[in-house]
């Protein structure tokens, strides 16, 4: 797990990172739902319905946050951001 989730500041950091995805455009062909934030919230909602695994839930929520920097290798960028 990336963060100690026992403090509200740790959780706040994760949601701040996600919120910065508002307005980050994606290819409409693959993501007709809109920007990275909207997509990530939809994926988060699916994860919350399907599992109680907190690591999987946060992975779902944050899987595309690297797109706020660039699309190519956004997964690796996301890991660097979260570290």
C-alpha positions in Angstrom: 0.0 0.0 0.0 1.3 3.5 -0.9 0.0 5.4 2.0 -0.8 5.0 5.7 -4.6 5.5 5.4 -5.0 5.9 9.2 -4.6 9.7 8.8 -7.1 12.0 7.0 -4.2 13.9 5.4 -3.0 10.7 3.6 -6.5 10.1 2.1 -6.8 13.8 1.3 -3.6 13.6 -0.8 -5.0 10.8 -2.9 -8.2 12.7 -3.6 -6.3 15.8 -4.4 -4.2 13.9 -7.0 -7.5 12.5 -8.5 -9.2 15.9 -8.5 -6.3 17.3 -10.7 -7.6 15.0 -13.4 -10.7 17.2 -14.0 -10.6 18.5 -17.5 -7.8 16.1 -18.6 -9.1 14.9 -21.9 -9.0 11.4 -23.2 -9.6 9.8 -26.6 -13.4 9.9 -27.1 -13.2 6.6 -29.0 -12.2 4.7 -25.9 -13.6 7.0 -23.2 -16.9 8.6 -24.4 -17.7 9.3 -20.7 -15.3 12.3 -20.8 -12.3 13.4 -18.9 -9.9 11.3 -16.7 -11.7 12.4 -13.5 -15.1 11.2 -14.7 -13.7 7.9 -16.0 -11.8 7.3 -12.7 -14.8 8.0 -10.5 -16.8 5.6 -12.6 -14.1 2.9 -12.2 -14.0 3.7 -8.5 -17.7 3.2 -8.2 -17.5 -0.2 -9.9 -14.7 -1.2 -7.6 -16.6 -0.3 -4.5 -19.5 -2.4 -5.7 -17.3 -5.4 -6.5 -14.7 -5.7 -3.7 -13.7 -4.6 -0.2 -10.0 -4.9 -1.1 -8.8 -1.4 -0.2 -5.6 -1.8 -2.4 -7.8 -2.7 -5.4 -10.2 0.1 -4.7 -7.4 2.7 -4.6 -5.7 1.2 -7.7 -9.0 1.5 -9.6 -9.4 5.1 -8.4 -5.9 6.2 -9.3 -5.1 4.0 -12.3 -5.1 6.9 -14.8 -3.8 9.9 -12.7 -0.5 9.9 -14.7 -2.5 11.1 -17.7 -2.5 14.6 -16.2 1.2 14.7 -17.2 1.1 12.6 -20.4 -0.8 9.7 -22.0 2.2 7.6 -23.0 3.4 5.6 -20.1 0.8 7.2 -17.8 0.8 4.0 -15.7 4.5 4.4 -14.8 4.0 8.1 -14.2 1.1 7.4 -11.9 3.3 5.1 -9.8 6.0 7.8 -9.6 3.5 10.4 -8.5 2.1 8.2 -5.8 5.5 7.2 -4.5 
